[in-house]
Amino acid sequence: MEYIVNGRGITEITNKYNVAPTTVRSWRKSAIKKLRQLGVTM
């Protein structure tokens, strides 16, 4: 199953930021915060 973070698929995020899908799943609850740290405007 692929989680969607504000319309972004796990695969898209992992490909764009070069992180493992398991990593994304582990912090999906705080994904927005993490993405902001990476400089992503949500």
PQR file with spaces between the fields and no chain letter, atoms N, CA, C, O and H, PARSE charges and radii, in Angstrom:
ATOM       1  N    MET     1       0.839   -1.202    0.000 -0.4000 1.5000
ATOM       2  CA   MET     1       0.000    0.000    0.000 -0.0000 2.0000
ATOM       3  C    MET     1       0.869    1.245    0.000  0.5500 1.7000
ATOM       4  O    MET     1       1.878    1.310    0.703 -0.5500 1.4000
ATOM       5  N    GLU     2       0.481    2.214   -0.776 -0.4000 1.5000
ATOM       6  CA   GLU     2       1.261    3.446   -0.868 -0.0000 2.0000
ATOM       7  C    GLU     2       0.525    4.581   -0.187  0.5500 1.7000
ATOM       8  O    GLU     2      -0.616    4.899   -0.524 -0.5500 1.4000
ATOM       9  H    GLU     2      -0.339    2.161   -1.347  0.4000 1.0000
ATOM      10  N    TYR     3       1.190    5.178    0.767 -0.4000 1.5000
ATOM      11  CA   TYR     3       0.577    6.297    1.470 -0.0000 2.0000
ATOM      12  C    TYR     3       0.665    7.554    0.616  0.5500 1.7000
ATOM      13  O    TYR     3       1.599    7.722   -0.168 -0.5500 1.4000
ATOM      14  H    TYR     3       2.117    4.919    1.041  0.4000 1.0000
ATOM      15  N    ILE     4      -0.310    8.427    0.774 -0.4000 1.5000
ATOM      16  CA   ILE     4      -0.303    9.689    0.053 -0.0000 2.0000
ATOM      17  C    ILE     4      -0.092   10.817    1.051  0.5500 1.7000
ATOM      18  O    ILE     4      -0.812   10.919    2.043 -0.5500 1.4000
ATOM      19  H    ILE     4      -1.069    8.291    1.410  0.4000 1.0000
ATOM      20  N    VAL     5       0.886   11.653    0.789 -0.4000 1.5000
ATOM      21  CA   VAL     5       1.164   12.788    1.665 -0.0000 2.0000
ATOM      22  C    VAL     5       0.835   14.060    0.897  0.5500 1.7000
ATOM      23  O    VAL     5       1.587   14.481    0.018 -0.5500 1.4000
ATOM      24  H    VAL     5       1.471   11.570   -0.017  0.4000 1.0000
ATOM      25  N    ASN     6      -0.290   14.664    1.237 -0.4000 1.5000
ATOM      26  CA   ASN     6      -0.745   15.872    0.547 -0.0000 2.0000
ATOM      27  C    ASN     6      -0.697   15.712   -0.968  0.5500 1.7000
ATOM      28  O    ASN     6      -0.241   16.604   -1.683 -0.5500 1.4000
ATOM      29  H    ASN     6      -0.901   14.322    1.951  0.4000 1.0000
ATOM      30  N    GLY     7      -1.168   14.575   -1.445 -0.4000 1.5000
ATOM      31  CA   GLY     7      -1.239   14.347   -2.880 -0.0000 2.0000
ATOM      32  C    GLY     7       0.045   13.807   -3.479  0.5500 1.7000
ATOM      33  O    GLY     7       0.093   13.506   -4.672 -0.5500 1.4000
ATOM      34  H    GLY     7      -1.539   13.850   -0.864  0.4000 1.0000
ATOM      35  N    ARG     8       1.084   13.682   -2.670 -0.4000 1.5000
ATOM      36  CA   ARG     8       2.349   13.151   -3.177 -0.0000 2.0000
ATOM      37  C    ARG     8       2.452   11.689   -2.776  0.5500 1.7000
ATOM      38  O    ARG     8       2.271   11.347   -1.608 -0.5500 1.4000
ATOM      39  H    ARG     8       1.044   13.927   -1.701  0.4000 1.0000
ATOM      40  N    GLY     9       2.738   10.839   -3.726 -0.4000 1.5000
ATOM      41  CA   GLY     9       2.879    9.420   -3.422 -0.0000 2.0000
ATOM      42  C    GLY     9       4.218    9.137   -2.762  0.5500 1.7000
ATOM      43  O    GLY     9       5.176    9.892   -2.931 -0.5500 1.4000
ATOM      44  H    GLY     9       2.886   11.117   -4.676  0.4000 1.0000
ATOM      45  N    ILE    10       4.279    8.052   -2.014 -0.4000 1.5000
ATOM      46  CA   ILE    10       5.522    7.632   -1.366 -0.0000 2.0000
ATOM      47  C    ILE    10       6.645    7.510   -2.392  0.5500 1.7000
ATOM      48  O    ILE    10       7.767    7.957   -2.155 -0.5500 1.4000
ATOM      49  H    ILE    10       3.502    7.438   -1.877  0.4000 1.0000
ATOM      50  N    THR    11       6.329    6.899   -3.533 -0.4000 1.5000
ATOM      51  CA   THR    11       7.348    6.692   -4.558 -0.0000 2.0000
ATOM      52  C    THR    11       7.913    8.008   -5.054  0.5500 1.7000
ATOM      53  O    THR    11       9.124    8.150   -5.222 -0.5500 1.4000
ATOM      54  H    THR    11       5.418    6.536   -3.725  0.4000 1.0000
ATOM      55  N    GLU    12       7.030    8.971   -5.289 -0.4000 1.5000
ATOM      56  CA   GLU    12       7.478   10.281   -5.762 -0.0000 2.0000
ATOM      57  C    GLU    12       8.411   10.934   -4.754  0.5500 1.7000
ATOM      58  O    GLU    12       9.453   11.482   -5.113 -0.5500 1.4000
ATOM      59  H    GLU    12       6.046    8.855   -5.152  0.4000 1.0000
ATOM      60  N    ILE    13       8.017   10.864   -3.482 -0.4000 1.5000
ATOM      61  CA   ILE    13       8.838   11.463   -2.427 -0.0000 2.0000
ATOM      62  C    ILE    13      10.190   10.767   -2.319  0.5500 1.7000
ATOM      63  O    ILE    13      11.228   11.424   -2.235 -0.5500 1.4000
ATOM      64  H    ILE    13       7.170   10.418   -3.190  0.4000 1.0000
ATOM      65  N    THR    14      10.174    9.439   -2.321 -0.4000 1.5000
ATOM      66  CA   THR    14      11.427    8.697   -2.173 -0.0000 2.0000
ATOM      67  C    THR    14      12.353    8.941   -3.355  0.5500 1.7000
ATOM      68  O    THR    14      13.569    9.031   -3.186 -0.5500 1.4000
ATOM      69  H    THR    14       9.331    8.905   -2.389  0.4000 1.0000
ATOM      70  N    ASN    15      11.782    9.050   -4.551 -0.4000 1.5000
ATOM      71  CA   ASN    15      12.605    9.309   -5.727 -0.0000 2.0000
ATOM      72  C    ASN    15      13.181   10.716   -5.708  0.5500 1.7000
ATOM      73  O    ASN    15      14.342   10.925   -6.061 -0.5500 1.4000
ATOM      74  H    ASN    15      10.794    8.977   -4.689  0.4000 1.0000
ATOM      75  N    LYS    16      12.363   11.681   -5.293 -0.4000 1.5000
ATOM      76  CA   LYS    16      12.790   13.076   -5.317 -0.0000 2.0000
ATOM      77  C    LYS    16      13.836   13.377   -4.252  0.5500 1.7000
ATOM      78  O    LYS    16      14.776   14.136   -4.487 -0.5500 1.4000
ATOM      79  H    LYS    16      11.420   11.512   -5.006  0.4000 1.0000
ATOM      80  N    TYR    17      13.663   12.772   -3.073 -0.4000 1.5000
ATOM      81  CA   TYR    17      14.559   13.092   -1.961 -0.0000 2.0000
ATOM      82  C    TYR    17      15.547   11.984   -1.638  0.5500 1.7000
ATOM      83  O    TYR    17      16.312   12.079   -0.678 -0.5500 1.4000
ATOM      84  H    TYR    17      12.899   12.155   -2.882  0.4000 1.0000
ATOM      85  N    ASN    18      15.525   10.911   -2.464 -0.4000 1.5000
ATOM      86  CA   ASN    18      16.494    9.830   -2.313 -0.0000 2.0000
ATOM      87  C    ASN    18      16.470    9.226   -0.908  0.5500 1.7000
ATOM      88  O    ASN    18      17.514    9.060   -0.277 -0.5500 1.4000
ATOM      89  H    ASN    18      14.904   10.834   -3.244  0.4000 1.0000
ATOM      90  N    VAL    19      15.278    8.902   -0.430 -0.4000 1.5000
ATOM      91  CA   VAL    19      15.136    8.236    0.862 -0.0000 2.0000
ATOM      92  C    VAL    19      14.389    6.927    0.668  0.5500 1.7000
ATOM      93  O    VAL    19      13.631    6.775   -0.290 -0.5500 1.4000
ATOM      94  H    VAL    19      14.430    9.037   -0.943  0.4000 1.0000
ATOM      95  N    ALA    20      14.598    5.991    1.567 -0.4000 1.5000
ATOM      96  CA   ALA    20      13.966    4.683    1.451 -0.0000 2.0000
ATOM      97  C    ALA    20      12.473    4.764    1.752  0.5500 1.7000
ATOM      98  O    ALA    20      12.062    5.513    2.638 -0.5500 1.4000
ATOM      99  H    ALA    20      15.213    6.114    2.346  0.4000 1.0000
ATOM     100  N    PRO    21      11.653    3.996    1.018 -0.5600 1.5000
ATOM     101  CA   PRO    21      10.205    3.970    1.274  0.2800 2.0000
ATOM     102  C    PRO    21       9.887    3.632    2.726  0.5500 1.7000
ATOM     103  O    PRO    21       8.927    4.155    3.293 -0.5500 1.4000
ATOM     104  N    THR    22      10.691    2.761    3.327 -0.4000 1.5000
ATOM     105  CA   THR    22      10.456    2.397    4.726 -0.0000 2.0000
ATOM     106  C    THR    22      10.680    3.594    5.635  0.5500 1.7000
ATOM     107  O    THR    22      10.015    3.744    6.660 -0.5500 1.4000
ATOM     108  H    THR    22      11.471    2.337    2.868  0.4000 1.0000
ATOM     109  N    THR    23      11.625    4.445    5.248 -0.4000 1.5000
ATOM     110  CA   THR    23      11.884    5.660    6.025 -0.0000 2.0000
ATOM     111  C    THR    23      10.677    6.579    5.962  0.5500 1.7000
ATOM     112  O    THR    23      10.263    7.148    6.972 -0.5500 1.4000
ATOM     113  H    THR    23      12.165    4.324    4.415  0.4000 1.0000
ATOM     114  N    VAL    24      10.117    6.720    4.766 -0.4000 1.5000
ATOM     115  CA   VAL    24       8.944    7.577    4.599 -0.0000 2.0000
ATOM     116  C    VAL    24       7.783    7.042    5.429  0.5500 1.7000
ATOM     117  O    VAL    24       7.078    7.806    6.088 -0.5500 1.4000
ATOM     118  H    VAL    24      10.453    6.258    3.946  0.4000 1.0000
ATOM     119  N    ARG    25       7.592    5.736    5.393 -0.4000 1.5000
ATOM     120  CA   ARG    25       6.495    5.147    6.164 -0.0000 2.0000
ATOM     121  C    ARG    25       6.692    5.359    7.658  0.5500 1.7000
ATOM     122  O    ARG    25       5.731    5.572    8.396 -0.5500 1.4000
ATOM     123  H    ARG    25       8.165    5.115    4.858  0.4000 1.0000
ATOM     124  N    SER    26       7.948    5.299    8.097 -0.4000 1.5000
ATOM     125  CA   SER    26       8.210    5.416    9.532 -0.0000 2.0000
ATOM     126  C    SER    26       7.917    6.805   10.060  0.5500 1.7000
ATOM     127  O    SER    26       7.557    6.966   11.226 -0.5500 1.4000
ATOM     128  H    SER    26       8.729    5.125    7.497  0.4000 1.0000
ATOM     129  N    TRP    27       8.071    7.824    9.201 -0.4000 1.5000
ATOM     130  CA   TRP    27       7.772    9.178    9.680 -0.0000 2.0000
ATOM     131  C    TRP    27       6.584    9.813    8.985  0.5500 1.7000
ATOM     132  O    TRP    27       6.469   11.037    8.931 -0.5500 1.4000
ATOM     133  H    TRP    27       8.363    7.693    8.254  0.4000 1.0000
ATOM     134  N    ARG    28       5.702    8.981    8.454 -0.4000 1.5000
ATOM     135  CA   ARG    28       4.552    9.535    7.735 -0.0000 2.0000
ATOM     136  C    ARG    28       3.667   10.392    8.622  0.5500 1.7000
ATOM     137  O    ARG    28       3.007   11.310    8.135 -0.5500 1.4000
ATOM     138  H    ARG    28       5.795    7.986    8.498  0.4000 1.0000
ATOM     139  N    LYS    29       3.644   10.102    9.935 -0.4000 1.5000
ATOM     140  CA   LYS    29       2.812   10.897   10.835 -0.0000 2.0000
ATOM     141  C    LYS    29       3.344   12.318   10.972  0.5500 1.7000
ATOM     142  O    LYS    29       2.592   13.249   11.264 -0.5500 1.4000
ATOM     143  H    LYS    29       4.180    9.356   10.331  0.4000 1.0000
ATOM     144  N    SER    30       4.647   12.474   10.759 -0.4000 1.5000
ATOM     145  CA   SER    30       5.255   13.805   10.838 -0.0000 2.0000
ATOM     146  C    SER    30       5.865   14.190    9.496  0.5500 1.7000
ATOM     147  O    SER    30       6.819   14.965    9.429 -0.5500 1.4000
ATOM     148  H    SER    30       5.257   11.719   10.522  0.4000 1.0000
ATOM     149  N    ALA    31       5.292   13.629    8.420 -0.4000 1.5000
ATOM     150  CA   ALA    31       5.850   13.825    7.083 -0.0000 2.0000
ATOM     151  C    ALA    31       5.887   15.291    6.676  0.5500 1.7000
ATOM     152  O    ALA    31       6.867   15.749    6.088 -0.5500 1.4000
ATOM     153  H    ALA    31       4.517   13.000    8.474  0.4000 1.0000
ATOM     154  N    ILE    32       4.830   16.027    6.985 -0.4000 1.5000
ATOM     155  CA   ILE    32       4.788   17.436    6.595 -0.0000 2.0000
ATOM     156  C    ILE    32       5.934   18.198    7.244  0.5500 1.7000
ATOM     157  O    ILE    32       6.598   19.009    6.598 -0.5500 1.4000
ATOM     158  H    ILE    32       4.034   15.655    7.463  0.4000 1.0000
ATOM     159  N    LYS    33       6.159   17.933    8.518 -0.4000 1.5000
ATOM     160  CA   LYS    33       7.259   18.587    9.230 -0.0000 2.0000
ATOM     161  C    LYS    33       8.596   18.235    8.590  0.5500 1.7000
ATOM     162  O    LYS    33       9.438   19.109    8.379 -0.5500 1.4000
ATOM     163  H    LYS    33       5.620   17.274    9.043  0.4000 1.0000
ATOM     164  N    LYS    34       8.789   16.968    8.285 -0.4000 1.5000
ATOM     165  CA   LYS    34      10.027   16.515    7.661 -0.0000 2.0000
ATOM     166  C    LYS    34      10.222   17.154    6.294  0.5500 1.7000
ATOM     167  O    LYS    34      11.325   17.587    5.958 -0.5500 1.4000
ATOM     168  H    LYS    34       8.105   16.258    8.457  0.4000 1.0000
ATOM     169  N    LEU    35       9.155   17.213    5.507 -0.4000 1.5000
ATOM     170  CA   LEU    35       9.258   17.794    4.177 -0.0000 2.0000
ATOM     171  C    LEU    35       9.571   19.278    4.250  0.5500 1.7000
ATOM     172  O    LEU    35      10.305   19.801    3.411 -0.5500 1.4000
ATOM     173  H    LEU    35       8.259   16.862    5.780  0.4000 1.0000
ATOM     174  N    ARG    36       9.018   19.965    5.251 -0.4000 1.5000
ATOM     175  CA   ARG    36       9.331   21.379    5.425 -0.0000 2.0000
ATOM     176  C    ARG    36      10.810   21.558    5.724  0.5500 1.7000
ATOM     177  O    ARG    36      11.435   22.514    5.264 -0.5500 1.4000
ATOM     178  H    ARG    36       8.421   19.540    5.933  0.4000 1.0000
ATOM     179  N    GLN    37      11.368   20.628    6.503 -0.4000 1.5000
ATOM     180  CA   GLN    37      12.793   20.680    6.816 -0.0000 2.0000
ATOM     181  C    GLN    37      13.629   20.498    5.554  0.5500 1.7000
ATOM     182  O    GLN    37      14.745   21.008    5.455 -0.5500 1.4000
ATOM     183  H    GLN    37      10.860   19.852    6.877  0.4000 1.0000
ATOM     184  N    LEU    38      13.077   19.771    4.600 -0.4000 1.5000
ATOM     185  CA   LEU    38      13.766   19.554    3.335 -0.0000 2.0000
ATOM     186  C    LEU    38      13.539   20.710    2.365  0.5500 1.7000
ATOM     187  O    LEU    38      14.088   20.728    1.263 -0.5500 1.4000
ATOM     188  H    LEU    38      12.171   19.357    4.681  0.4000 1.0000
ATOM     189  N    GLY    39      12.724   21.671    2.788 -0.4000 1.5000
ATOM     190  CA   GLY    39      12.501   22.846    1.960 -0.0000 2.0000
ATOM     191  C    GLY    39      11.329   22.718    1.011  0.5500 1.7000
ATOM     192  O    GLY    39      11.261   23.428    0.007 -0.5500 1.4000
ATOM     193  H    GLY    39      12.278   21.656    3.682  0.4000 1.0000
ATOM     194  N    VAL    40      10.401   21.816    1.318 -0.4000 1.5000
ATOM     195  CA   VAL    40       9.235   21.632    0.460 -0.0000 2.0000
ATOM     196  C    VAL    40       8.095   22.526    0.931  0.5500 1.7000
ATOM     197  O    VAL    40       7.753   22.544    2.113 -0.5500 1.4000
ATOM     198  H    VAL    40      10.456   21.239    2.133  0.4000 1.0000
ATOM     199  N    THR    41       7.521   23.258    0.003 -0.4000 1.5000
ATOM     200  CA   THR    41       6.384   24.104    0.347 -0.0000 2.0000
ATOM     201  C    THR    41       5.100   23.315    0.158  0.5500 1.7000
ATOM     202  O    THR    41       4.766   22.931   -0.963 -0.5500 1.4000
ATOM     203  H    THR    41       7.799   23.243   -0.958  0.4000 1.0000
ATOM     204  N    MET    42       4.389   23.074    1.224 -0.4000 1.5000
ATOM     205  CA   MET    42       3.130   22.349    1.146 -0.0000 2.0000
ATOM     206  C    MET    42       2.011   23.368    1.035  0.5500 1.7000
ATOM     207  O    MET    42       0.841   22.994    0.956 -0.5500 1.4000
ATOM     208  H    MET    42       4.660   23.386    2.134  0.4000 1.0000
